Amino acid sequence: MTEPPLAFRIVNWIGIIDQLTTTEGNRLLKPLGLPLPQLVMLNHFSHRPDEAKTVTSIARALQQPQPGVTKNIQNLVAKGWLRERTNGADGRSKLLVLTPAGLAKHRAAVAALTPWVARAFADWSEKDQRTLFALLDRLKLWFDSDRDQR
């Protein structure tokens, strides 16, 4: 049997890493009452904490179905980690903003995950970590760009 092309194998490995980190991430985040899909949402908001977003823009950015995004948003609003306000430009939608409690919960989640993730890179040099990050960032940017062209 021949091996699949290297590009496929790389993306496949990233998928396997995603599965493994999702399982362990959910386990580590359980004491915080923060399932991984909700952390993904808080992480999306944490990059620009003062920027208001709509459910539609979040669904597009995360490439997730709008009903699932809506459910996670409702949970985060109920917990006080996101705040809704009226969208003056479109009365049919709400604008969502990260609250200080949501930012604090995001920081707590990062703190809970950091020791485990640090163990994965314990025998990696900083240079190797930076190289991997740069290559993954390049790949992410390509996928972002490709999504936006469709």
Backbone as a ProteinNet text record, in pm:
[ID]
protein_1_A
[PRIMARY]
MTEPPLAFRIVNWIGIIDQLTTTEGNRLLKPLGLPLPQLVMLNHFSHRPDEAKTVTSIARALQQPQPGVTKNIQNLVAKGWLRERTNGADGRSKLLVLTPAGLAKHRAAVAALTPWVARAFADWSEKDQRTLFALLDRLKLWFDSDRDQR
[TERTIARY]
83.8	0	87.8	53.4	130.5	75.3	163.4	122.5	46.1	-47.7	-114.8	-12.6	-45.6	45.6	80	199.1	246.8	151.6	99.9	7.9	-113.6	-167.1	-280.5	-238.6	-121.5	-75.2	-57.1	-6.6	10.9	-124.2	-220.8	-352.8	-420.1	-400.9	-455.6	-396.6	-266.8	-201.4	-258.3	-280.9	-340.2	-478.9	-554.3	-685.6	-677.4	-579.6	-562	-522.2	-431.3	-392.3	-513.9	-599.6	-721.7	-809.7	-826.5	-908.4	-849.9	-719	-654.1	-661.5	-638	-641	-783.3	-880.5	-1020.4	-1061.7	-1028.2	-1065.1	-1000.6	-872	-802.7	-843.5	-861.9	-906.2	-1040.5	-1134.7	-1265.1	-1251	-1163.2	-1142.2	-1086.3	-988.5	-925.4	-1015.7	-1105.2	-1193	-1321.6	-1351.5	-1476.3	-1491.4	-1386.4	-1402.3	-1437.9	-1406.9	-1439.1	-1580.7	-1649.1	-1782.5	-1777.4	-1670.7	-1646.7	-1613.6	-1713.9	-1683.6	-1597	-1517.1	-1425	-1493.2	-1612.8	-1675.4	-1701.5	-1729.3	-1748.8	-1615.4	-1508	-1375.9	-1337.5	-1366.8	-1337.1	-1405.3	-1529.4	-1604.6	-1540.2	-1509.4	-1444.4	-1309.1	-1237.5	-1108.5	-1125.6	-1231.8	-1260.8	-1282.4	-1354.3	-1380.4	-1256.7	-1171.6	-1059.8	-954.8	-948.7	-847.9	-876.4	-1002.3	-1045.5	-1162.6	-1133.6	-1239.5	-1343.8	-1311	-1406.7	-1489.5	-1459.8	-1528.8	-1659.3	-1769.7	-1899.9	-1911.1	-1974.4	-1988.8	-2133.4	-2174.1	-2306.1	-2289.6	-2399.7	-2395.9	-2351.6	-2402.8	-2367.5	-2218.2	-2159.3	-2015.4	-1932.7	-1978.8	-1907.2	-1915.8	-2035.9	-2054.7	-1964.9	-1957.4	-1872.4	-1724.5	-1681.5	-1540.2	-1500	-1588.4	-1556.5	-1596.5	-1660	-1707.6	-1791.8	-1888.5	-1979.2	-2122.1	-2213.5	-2354.3	-2409.7	-2490.6	-2544	-2623.6	-2704.5	-2777.7	-2686.1	-2575.6	-2480.8	-2413.3	-2379.1	-2319.1	-2419.3	-2544.2	-2648.9	-2662.1	-2659.4	-2671.9	-2555.9	-2433.4	-2317.4	-2324.6	-2367.7	-2382.1	-2482.8	-2596.8	-2699.1	-2643.4	-2565.8	-2503.7	-2405.9	-2327	-2228.8	-2296.4	-2405.6	-2482.3	-2543.7	-2602.5	-2665.1	-2562.9	-2439.2	-2334	-2273.5	-2312.4	-2260.2	-2124.2	-2083.2	-1951.8	-1956.8	-2075.4	-2100.1	-2220.7	-2228.1	-2341.8	-2401.8	-2533.8	-2605.1	-2647.8	-2648.4	-2708.1	-2773.8	-2863.1	-2936.2	-2842.2	-2862.4	-2784.9	-2860.2	-2813	-2879.5	-2885.8	-2793.1	-2790.1	-2886.6	-2923	-3010.5	-3088.8	-3212.4	-3295.3	-3322.6	-3295.7	-3319.1	-3207.3	-3093.2	-2980.3	-2933.6	-2854.5	-2795.5	-2645.4	-2587.5	-2442.6	-2396.6	-2289.9	-2237.7	-2099.9	-2078.5	-1952.6	-1905	-1775.3	-1714.7	-1725.7	-1767.2	-1775.3	-1643.9	-1620.3	-1501.1	-1500.1	-1617.6	-1623.7	-1586.1	-1625.5	-1589.6	-1440.4	-1380.9	-1236.1	-1162.6	-1213.7	-1153	-1165.9	-1280.9	-1299.9	-1204.6	-1185.6	-1091.4	-950.7	-911.8	-777.9	-762.7	-868.5	-865	-850.6	-917.6	-908.7	-767.3	-709.6	-571.7	-478.4	-498.5	-414.9	-433.4	-555.1	-581.3	-517.6	-510.9	-457.8	-305.7	-248.7	-107.7	-11.5	-26.4	70.3	70	-47.8	-57.4	8.8	-22.2	35.6	187	231.1	374.9	448.8	385.7	449.1	473.7	382.6	398.3	522.5	560.5	674.2	796.5	794.6	901.4	1040.3	1050.6	1183.2	1204.4	1122.8	1138.8	1212.5	1304.2	1367.6	1266.6	1292.8	1205.3	1210	1328.3	1341	1251.2	1250.6	1165.2	1016.8	979.9	840.9	802.4	891.6	862.5	855	940.7	937.1	805.6	765.4	637.8	522.5	522.9	415.7	410.5	525.6	529.5	474.8	511.1	462.2	311.6	264	120.3	42.6	100.4	35	23.8	128	125.2	14.7	1.7	-102.4	-241.1	-258	-386.4	-424.6	-329.7	-358.7	-402.3	-341.4	-382.3	-526.3	-559.5	-696	-796.7	-759.6	-847	-872.2	-765.7	-777.6	-860.2	-835.3	-910.7	-1058.9	-1092	-1233.4	-1297.5	-1226.2	-1281.1	-1299.5	-1229.8	-1241.5	-1356.8	-1417.5	-1529.9	-1659.4
-118.7	0	124.4	219.6	343.2	442.5	525.4	627.6	738	801.2	917.5	1029.8	1126.6	1239.7	1309.7	1366.9	1431.6	1541.4	1622	1729.6	1672.4	1561.9	1496.6	1448	1386.8	1332.8	1443.6	1559.3	1672.3	1716.8	1738.3	1783	1674.2	1549	1438.8	1438.3	1462.3	1465.4	1580.1	1693.3	1806.9	1768.8	1695	1648.5	1553.5	1464.8	1371.9	1448.6	1544.1	1627.7	1702.1	1750.7	1819	1725.9	1603	1506.9	1481.8	1460.9	1432.2	1552.4	1671.2	1790.4	1827.6	1798.2	1825.5	1741.1	1613.5	1524.7	1570.2	1594.7	1635.5	1776.7	1865.2	2001.1	2002.1	1924.1	1916	1863.2	1766.2	1711.8	1818.7	1894.4	1996.6	2116.9	2144.8	2261.4	2232.9	2105.4	2068.3	2136.6	2141.9	2209	2358	2418	2559.1	2578.6	2467.2	2478.2	2537.1	2504.3	2564.3	2455.9	2404.1	2307.6	2372.8	2291.6	2342.5	2428.9	2393.3	2481.6	2623.1	2633.5	2765.8	2838.6	2763.9	2826.4	2878.3	2801.8	2846.8	2980.7	2992	3116.3	3230.3	3205.6	3308.5	3346.6	3249	3276.7	3368.5	3343.8	3428.3	3574	3592.4	3727.4	3788.5	3706.9	3759.4	3831	3801.4	3866.6	4014.9	4052.6	4193.2	4208.6	4216.3	4208.1	4320.5	4432.5	4543.6	4543.2	4451.6	4448	4369.4	4432.4	4365.5	4277.6	4162.5	4067	4020.1	3976.6	3915.3	3764.1	3692.7	3546.6	3505.5	3574.3	3541.1	3556.9	3665.2	3686.3	3582.1	3542.4	3440.4	3305.6	3269.9	3142.3	3136.9	3246.7	3249.7	3235.8	3310.5	3306.7	3168.5	3104.7	2973.6	2858.3	2891.1	2792.6	2685.5	2734	2645.3	2680.8	2585.1	2613.8	2715.5	2806.4	2913.4	2862.7	2755.5	2708.6	2667	2601.3	2561.7	2681.6	2779.2	2902.5	2973.7	2980.3	3045.8	2979.4	2847.6	2774.8	2808.5	2807.2	2842	2986.9	3076	3217.2	3230.6	3164.2	3170.6	3123.2	3015.1	2965.1	3066.6	3130	3227.5	3353.9	3394.2	3510	3475.8	3355.8	3314.1	3309.7	3276	3270.4	3408.2	3507.7	3642.6	3665.7	3576.3	3588.6	3666.1	3676.3	3764.3	3849.6	3967	4056.5	4085.1	4086.9	4121.3	4267	4329.4	4462.9	4474.2	4565.8	4583.8	4628.3	4572.1	4610.5	4723.4	4845.7	4960.5	4953.5	4884	4872.9	4767	4671.8	4562.4	4515.1	4556.3	4523.8	4376.1	4295.8	4150.8	4079.1	4142.9	4074.7	4150.9	4082.5	4139.3	4150.9	4245.8	4256.3	4193.4	4121.2	4048.5	4101.8	4118.1	4172.9	4087.7	4067.2	3994.4	4078.3	4017.5	4088.1	4070.8	4153.6	4131.3	3990.4	3938.6	3802	3699.6	3724.8	3635.2	3636.7	3755.7	3766.1	3695.7	3709.7	3641.2	3489.7	3442.5	3298.4	3247.5	3324.7	3287.3	3273.8	3371.4	3367.4	3246.3	3214.9	3097.7	2969.7	2963.5	2846	2831.1	2942	2937.1	2889.2	2939.2	2897.9	2749.3	2698.3	2556.6	2466.4	2513.6	2432.2	2443.1	2553.7	2581.7	2475	2426.5	2325.3	2198.8	2155.5	2035.7	2059.9	2173.1	2204.6	2222.9	2285	2305.9	2173.2	2071.2	1938.1	1882.3	1911.2	1859.8	1917.5	2037.4	2105.2	2112.5	2035.5	2044.2	2019.5	1929.5	1900.8	1965.7	2065.6	2142.7	2272	2311.4	2441.9	2550.9	2670	2782.3	2805.5	2788.2	2805.9	2707.5	2581.3	2481.8	2517.1	2563.4	2603.4	2721.5	2818	2935.1	2895.9	2804.4	2756	2685.1	2595.8	2526.2	2625	2721.5	2820.1	2898.6	2939.9	3017	2934.6	2808.4	2723.2	2697.9	2672.8	2653	2781.7	2895.8	3023.8	3044.5	3010.8	3020.6	2932.5	2810.9	2719.7	2773.3	2823.2	2880.9	2998.2	3084.5	3200.3	3155.8	3050.2	3001.1	2951.8	2870.8	2819.6	2932.9	3034.4	3152.3	3220.3	3241	3308.6	3226.7	3096.7	3009.5	3011.6	3009.8	3016.6	3146.4	3255.9	3385.8	3401	3319.1	3328.1	3246.3	3163.5	3080.3	3152.5
0	0	0	-82.5	-87.7	14.1	63.7	160	87.6	155.9	96.4	75.7	-5.8	-26.6	105.5	110.8	232.8	279.6	189.1	229.1	302.2	252.4	319.3	457.7	465.9	593.9	696.8	654.4	746.7	801.9	714.2	758.2	841.9	805.1	883.3	1024.3	1036.6	1167.4	1251	1187.2	1259	1310.4	1230.4	1273.5	1392	1390.1	1502.1	1628	1612.5	1726.7	1780.4	1691.8	1733.9	1817.5	1772	1848.4	1987	1992.9	2121.4	2215.7	2163.4	2249.1	2289.5	2205.8	2241.3	2361.6	2358.4	2468.5	2599.1	2596.9	2719.4	2759.8	2663.7	2694.6	2766.3	2717.9	2784.6	2927.7	2946.8	3081.1	3175.1	3127.1	3211	3235.4	3141.5	3154.6	3231.2	3252.1	3320	3456.6	3539.9	3669.8	3657.6	3544.6	3522.9	3468.5	3438.6	3379	3239.7	3168.4	3037.2	2935.1	2863.2	2757.1	2648.5	2582.4	2480.9	2374.6	2322.7	2223.1	2276.7	2406.4	2464.1	2480.3	2511	2515.5	2378	2275	2137.8	2112.4	2156.8	2139.3	2219.1	2346.4	2427.4	2367.8	2316.5	2253.4	2132.8	2055.7	1938.8	1982.3	2090.6	2140.9	2206.4	2268.7	2347.3	2263.4	2134.1	2048.9	2033.7	2032.9	2026.6	2124.2	2253.9	2354.2	2348.2	2289.3	2283.7	2155.5	2064.4	1935.9	1946.8	1904.5	1904.3	1780.1	1797.1	1687	1679.9	1561.2	1544	1538.4	1562.6	1552.8	1413.1	1312.3	1173.4	1148.8	1198.7	1176.3	1251.1	1368.5	1445.6	1374.2	1329.1	1258.3	1135.6	1063.5	943.4	980.6	1080.6	1119.5	1170.9	1246.6	1303.6	1212.6	1100.6	1004.3	1073.8	1151.6	1223.2	1186.1	1194.8	1165.3	1264.9	1214.3	1297.1	1418.5	1406.4	1524.6	1640.3	1609.1	1713.6	1777.5	1695.1	1747.4	1836.9	1792.7	1872.1	2008.3	2012.1	2138.5	2232	2179.5	2262.7	2309.8	2222.1	2259.2	2373	2361	2466.4	2599.7	2598.3	2721.5	2780	2694.6	2742.3	2794.3	2731.8	2780.5	2916.5	2928.5	3054.6	3169.3	3137.9	3240.3	3268.3	3188.5	3208.4	3145.8	3057.1	2994.9	2863.8	2804.5	2689.8	2724.5	2663.5	2681.1	2544.2	2538.6	2415.3	2421.3	2305.1	2294.3	2157.4	2144.7	2019.8	1909.1	1791.8	1674.3	1605.1	1617.2	1557.4	1406.5	1344	1197.9	1146.3	1231.9	1190.7	1312.4	1321.8	1436.7	1454.3	1352.2	1362.2	1434.1	1452.7	1515.2	1638.5	1717.6	1839.3	1819.3	1887.4	1893.4	2024	2017.2	2132.8	2168.8	2298.7	2348.7	2465.3	2473.2	2583.5	2710.6	2820.2	2948.3	3024.6	3126.5	3210.6	3271.5	3309.1	3363.3	3255.6	3132	3022.2	2995	3000.9	2981.8	3095.4	3217.5	3331.7	3316.7	3268.1	3248.7	3140.1	3034.3	2929.2	2987.2	3067.3	3128.2	3220.8	3295	3383.3	3301.2	3187.8	3101	3044.4	2999.8	2949.4	3060.3	3181.1	3294	3324.1	3310.8	3336.9	3231.5	3108.8	2999.1	2983.7	3028.8	3003.4	3057.4	3180.1	3226.7	3140.6	3100	3015.8	2879.8	2818.6	2687.4	2699.1	2807	2826.7	2833.5	2892.5	2898.4	2758.8	2666.9	2530.3	2462.9	2505.1	2441.9	2533.4	2640.1	2740.4	2682	2584.3	2528.7	2392	2361	2237.6	2270.7	2183.8	2201.9	2166.1	2216.8	2180.2	2029.7	1969.9	1825.2	1750.9	1791.3	1726	1743.4	1862.6	1886.1	1796.2	1787.4	1702.2	1553.9	1513	1374.9	1345.8	1436.5	1418.7	1414.4	1506.8	1508.8	1378	1328	1202.9	1085.8	1079.8	971.2	984.1	1105.9	1125.7	1096.7	1134.6	1105.4	954.4	883.9	737.2	678.8	731	685.2	719.7	841.5	884.6	795.4	767	681.4	542.2	490.4	359	364.6	464.9	477.3	498.3	577.3	594.8	460.9	386.6	257.6	159.7	157.5	67	101	230.2	273.5	222.9	236.1	199.9	48.9	-30.4	-176.2	-229.5	-146.1	-191.6	-176.1
[MASK]
++++++++++++++++++++++++++++++++++++++++++++++++++++++++++++++++++++++++++++++++++++++++++++++++++++++++++++++++++++++++++++++++++++++++++++++++++++++

